[in-house]
Amino acid sequence: MTMRTLSLICAAVYLVPASAHALPDFGSQRRVGSLVVWSDSADRRLYYYAPGDLRVRQNDDGPDAVFFAARYLGNTLGGDSDRSFIRSTFIVSVELAPPRADALTQATAELRHSGDTDVRLVPIPIQRMSTSLRFAATDGAQPTTFSGGFLEPQADEILGSFWRQRMFTIFLGKTDAQLLLAALHRGATLMSLAYDMRVSALDSTGRPGSSDAKDETAASGAVPFTLDAARYPDRIRLIDIGDSSPPGYPVLTVTCYDFAEHVNPHIFERSVEFEGIGLQGPPVRTAVKFSADHPDLSSRSIRFPFPVRTDKPFRQRITELHWSGEEVVHPWSQDQQWVSVIDITTAR
């Protein structure tokens, strides 16, 4: 038995394929103790609780955040080889704080007291999550909002688990990067990370069309934090990129909406492997995966462990794991030029 097959078997214990109709009943929302809960639309012994509070991870010297101001000098990355330009990256580590153990125990006890004793209380499955970065200088200027960011796993995260920590990553074009860089240099900048967590749910309130699954907001908010570049100059890192990218730098973004949009209910996991040309000639590879157990994870940044040449093409290969256990390995793509975003979603 391969590790990939074992992973599928373990996931199947906790997951139901997209063709099933077991979804949270959003019309049943109520507060039990300190938690907001929903019952399942098919199994009234199953309840879901809302995600915990999102917060910015703090180090001893301030927020765990870094701004990479990258200058590209005459290569083809981003399709702008005729002049120098900036495509920078802002990264913030965030944590999703789980409810306290005593709150879960109390809520479970109350649910059992008011109904079936065989009650299960689990985290509500997040289907989509949108994020944006807002900042304003301390001089009272109008705030600026950057959308298009996404949350992605830490390198050592086990994707089969309910996540606790991720990285907010947002790529900024030349104008936006210069705006943020100038604001950070002016002094302590007031920032916030706005988020909206959405789930697929049914609604039993009797409204027209309530029998159809729809997107509902399970949690939303804005997490404030400050970043003082003068006090913490290491939070801003200037990078000059010529014909190669530095190791670990997020040089590409890959998106896959198969699981967030239920594009193909037969697929449990899609992984994509990238191969670039190393500085010394041999290929350098890296890979990321998307799966049904984390449908909210629809964007990932591609980071090679060693420098790769961005003046030379790269190639990619997609592997699919089906709920049936079948594994489909697609052939390597033809040589591709470096671009900002690659979408590997199954053709609709």
Beta strands, then each sheet from edge to edge (+ up, - down):
strand 1: 24-32
strand 2: 35-40
strand 3: 46-49
strand 4: 54-56
strand 5: 58-59
strand 6: 62-63
strand 7: 65-72
strand 8: 85-86
strand 9: 88-96
strand 10: 120-123
strand 11: 128-137
strand 12: 144-153
strand 13: 165-172
strand 14: 189-201
strand 15: 214-227
strand 16: 236-241
strand 17: 244-245
strand 18: 250-255
strand 19: 267-277
strand 20: 283-291
strand 21: 299-303
strand 22: 308-309
strand 23: 315-322
strand 24: 327-329
strand 25: 341-343
sheet 1: 1+ 2- 3+ 10+
sheet 2: 4+ 9- 7+ 8-
sheet 3: 4+ 9- 13+ 12- 11+ 14- 15+
sheet 4: 4+ 9- 7+ 16+
sheet 5: 5+ 6-
sheet 6: 17+ 22-
sheet 7: 21+ 18- 25-
sheet 8: 20+ 19- 23+ 24-
end
